[in-house]
Amino acid sequence: MLSWIERFVSSSVGRKALMALTGLMLIGFLIAHLAGNLSLFAGDGGTAFDAYAHAISSLPILPIAEVALALLFLGHIYLAVKTTRENRRARPQGYSVTGTHGEKSFASKTMFPTGVVILAFLIKHLWDFRLQKEAFEEAPYASVQQALSDPLTASVYMLGILALGIHLSHAFGSALQSLGANHPKYTPALRAIGKVLAVALTLGFISIPIYFWLGGSSS
Ligand code: HEM
């Protein structure tokens, strides 16, 4: 069983497919995360967001979901580092899987650096809200308001979210290619949906630091 997994991960096609799958699952997390965070805009001094945060933190399944999420992030990063290393080592003609459009080579150039910026943002983000859990759980809305009304923190968030936007704008196309989708009609449609989703997630997330930087909702 293990050797089957090892062989799958060490083959370039298997690795890319796994990277695509973990990436798509992470996009699923981002959609849910943004949907929950939009309650910050309820304009009720934080009542809706506080209720949401408390509901999430009392879910019995939360520890398992958090471990699964951490494994998804770590798996995705591990596969990205391994793939980037091998791409660098390979000669240009080793790129045969990437197609003839030249898109993938642009994507592979930007995917790694934007991924590094997202990771740096994520470490800061988990530090702000996850590692200071007690303060956060006592007053979730006030914690977010306090963190994001600081211009430096808000700027770091905006930078991280912009990197995420660029990363996501290529992610869907890459994932479809890695999973071997090449339907003449549906694949371009799915790519277009992926781009719209990337823009929606970027605008949705970035509106949060902008909102609090500009003053947010006073309770
Ligand atoms: C301005 C936008 C964002 C806000 C206001 C925000 C807010 C939060 C808050 C309040 C938590 C703590 C939840 C808790 O412990 O109960 C959290 C956790 C988390 N956020 Fe964000 N987030 C934002 C953007 C992002 C982005 C762009 C990503 C991914 C790139 C992300 C990834 C995570 C992860 C992985 C966790 C840990 C989840 C857990 O362990 O339960 N967040 N976020």
Boltz pocket constraint, residues with backbone or C-beta under 6 A from the ligand:
constraints:
  - pocket:
      binder: B
      contacts: [[A, 33], [A, 37], [A, 53], [A, 56], [A, 57], [A, 66], [A, 69], [A, 118], [A, 122], [A, 125], [A, 126], [A, 129], [A, 130], [A, 136], [A, 140], [A, 144], [A, 157], [A, 161], [A, 164], [A, 205], [A, 206], [A, 208], [A, 209]]
      max_distance: 6.0
